[in-house]
Amino acid sequence: QVQLVESGGGLVQAGGSLRLSCAASGNIFSINTMAWYRQAPGNQRELVASITSSTNYADSVKGRFTISRDNAKNTVYLQMNSLKPEDTAVYYCYAKVVTIATRLTYNFWGQGTQVTVSS
């Protein structure tokens, strides 16, 4: 129906940068909210950043991460700069999607992409 595919994760040294992307495809009428969550081992999943008509960031990433979207491509990005070891986690893409079939809103999640920051 609708799928989200993340890419851009990997291994980076502390202080480095990564750019995550997430492309939504399928039975999409419109996408309201897109967001990035992350989950580190032993931790709960937490919201990193979200974007609708405005952006919202977790305090821990403010000033370092930037979320953006390309509506023509149904894609959301997360530019991560000045990475720290504590940013190490699996990052998950989220989208709130209105589908063509029902015109109702559903939540969709990507499979996750690993980000590892070495000290």
N, C-alpha and C positions, 0 to 999 in steps of 0.2 A: 504493500500500500504506500507507505512513506518510509524512506530510509535516510539515515544520517551517516555519512562516512567521514571520519576524522583522519587527518594526516598531519605530519610535521613534528611529531614527537621524536625524542631521541636522547642522546647523552650529550651533555654540555658542561663545561667548566663553570664554576662559580664566577659571576660577573658577566657571563656570556648572554646570548640571546637566542630565542627560538620563536618561530611563528607557526602557530597552529591554525589549521583551516578545517572547516566542516561544511560539506555540501549536502543540501537536502534535495531529494528527488522523489518522484512518484506522484501520487494523486493529490497534488497541492493546489488549493484555491488561493490561499494566502498564508503568510507566516506573520504572526503577531510578535511574539517574543523569541529571541534566541539567547542562549546563555552558555557559559562554561562552568562546570563543576569539577571538583577534584576530590580524590580520596587517597590518602596515604595509608600505609599499613598500620593497623591498629586504631585508625581514626574514622570518624564519621564523614560521610560525603558533605562537602561544603560548597556553597556558591562562591565562585571566583568573580564573575562579572556577568552582567546581563545587558541587553540592549533592546529597546523598543523604539520610541521616538527620542529617548534619552538613554544615558548609560548609568550603570550602577556598579560599584566595585567593592569587594571586601577590603577592609582596612589594611590587611596585610599586604595587599598588592597595589594599593593606590600610589600613583606616581611612577610605578614600574611597568605595569601592564596596560595595554590599550585594546579594547574590544571595538570591532567595526564590522560592517556588513555590506555586502554587494547584493542588493535586492534582485537585480537582473539575473544573477547566478544562484540565488537562494543559498548564499554562502555567508558564513560568519567566520571572522578571524580573531585570533588572540595573539597580539604581539607582546612577547614577554622579554623584557630587558632587565639587566642587573639581577640575574637569577641567583637565588640562594639555595643552599642544600635543602632547606626546609620547604622549598617549592616542589621537591620530589614527590610525585604522586601519579596516579592514573587520572588523566583529564578526560572528562565526558562532555560531549556536546548535547545540548538540549534545545528543542524547538516546540513551541506551541503553534500548532498547525490547524487551519481550517481546511478540511478536505473537500474535494470536488463532489464526492459521492453524497455527503450528508449536509454540508455547510455547517457542520458542528466543529467544535474545537477539541483537539486531542493533544496529548503530550507524547513526544517521541524522544528517544535517547539513542545516541551513538554507542558504538562498542567500546570506546575508550582508547586512548593512546598514552603510552608511557612516556613520562618526562623524568629524566634522572639528572640531577645537578650534583656534580662532584666537588668536593672542597679542595 
